[in-house]
Amino acid sequence: MHGQKSRADSHSVKLSDLHAGHKARIIAVRGGRGFRERFSGMGLHIGSELEVLQSSGSNGMILIRTGDTRLMIGHGMAHKIFLRIE
């Protein structure tokens, strides 16, 4: 996990900061074991591509698409997912 943390620096953006229409690739996550397990259980992984379909502002839910799957991500979780915009 340490390598993933170092990659989420100067060229990364948090999922919580993106608006609808942005496409990006997951480059890092920051969180404990429970968070990482939930993240993986949703079918998300380092390297996954996603598109933001809808964002409900700073405290709302974010609707994303990854492959053929659509997921609602809470703002707290989205704040821990770091991306590189494609």
N, C-alpha and C positions, 0 to 999 in steps of 0.2 A: 504494500500500500504506500510505502514511502515514495517510490518512484512516481506513482500516480499523483501524489500531492504536489511534487515538484513540477509536474507538467502543467498544473492548473495555475499558471502565473500570468505572464505578460500578454499572452495571446488568447486567453480564455474569457468566457462570459458565462454567467450563471443562467440556468434555464429560467429562473424567476425574472430576469431582466429582458427576455426576448418578447417580441410581439408576434401576432399572427402573421403567417407567411414566411417566417424565418426557417431555414433548414440548417441543421448543424449536426456534428458528430460528438458523441460523449467521449471526453478525454480523461475525466476524473470524477470521483465522488468523495465527499468528506462526510464521514459519519462512523458510528460504531458498528459493531457486528450485527445488531438487530436491523439497523438501517440498510446495511449492505445486503443482508438476506432478503429484506423486503424488496429492495431495488432489483435484485436478481430474480426474485419470484415473480416480478411483473414482466419478466422477459427483457429487461434492460441490462446492458453490459457495456464495458469500456469498448469503444469502437462502433457501437450502434449508431445508425443514422436516425434522425428524427426530424419531424416538421411540426412547428407550433401551429395548431389550427385555430385556437381561441385562447385568449388570455383575459382574465377578469380583473385585472389590476393588481395592486400590491398585496392584497389579503385574500384574493379569490383563488379559484381553481384554474389550472392550465390544462387545456385539452391538447394532447400531442398524438401524432401518428408515427409509428415505427413499423415498417413493413406493412402488413395488412391489419395491424392491430391499432386501435385507438385507446388511449388511456387518459384518465383524469388524474392529475398530479396536484397535490396541495402545495400552497406557496412555501411552506416550511421545508418540504422535501425538495422542491424545485430550487430552493436557495442553496442546496448542498450538491447539486449536479452541475458540473462544469463542462462547457462545450466549446468547440471550435466551429465558427460559422463557415458553412460550405459555400 
